[in-house]
Amino acid sequence: MAEWHDEKYREIFEGTLNGLQRRRSVDPKFAISDAENQLAHLYILDGNDWLGRGELGDIVSQATIAAYELFIHEWKSELGGNNVGRDQKS
């Protein structure tokens, strides 16, 4: 990846992850299922590339999805890792 690719990926990944962590800390109604539903939507958007997003669009999509995946994984790990499909809010 070119240097600007790495920088943009990191910027989007960290911004998305920070936003998710902030939302979790301030929104008591935000649940794992909310993040999982958004991730499912992101997977669909990623697959709907029939017009072509270009390099930047691909980087944004990949970094956003990776941040959601990590966020969900870490949240489930905090809860014991055995909460697939369960709606955990804490």
ZITAWO-V59007 format. One line per field, one symbol per residue. phi: phi as a letter, one per 20 degrees, with the letter a starting at -180 (. if undefined). psi: psi as a letter, one per 20 degrees, with the letter a starting at -180 (. if undefined). burial: # if it has 16 or more other ideal C-beta (glycine too) atoms within 10 Angstrom, else .. A space follows every 10 residues. Layout:
# ZITAWO-V59007
phi->???
psi->???
burial->???
This chain:
# ZITAWO-V59007
phi->.fgfffffgf ffgfffffff fffffddfef cgfffffffg ffffgffedf enengfffff ffffffffff gfgfffffeo mdcfneeedd
psi->qrghgggggg ggghgggggg ggghhioiip rhhghhghgg ghgghhilkh iphrgghggg gghgghgggg ggghghhhji jkkpiqnpi.
burial->.......##. .##..##..# ...#...... ##.###..#. .#........ ........## #.###.##.. ##..##.... ..........
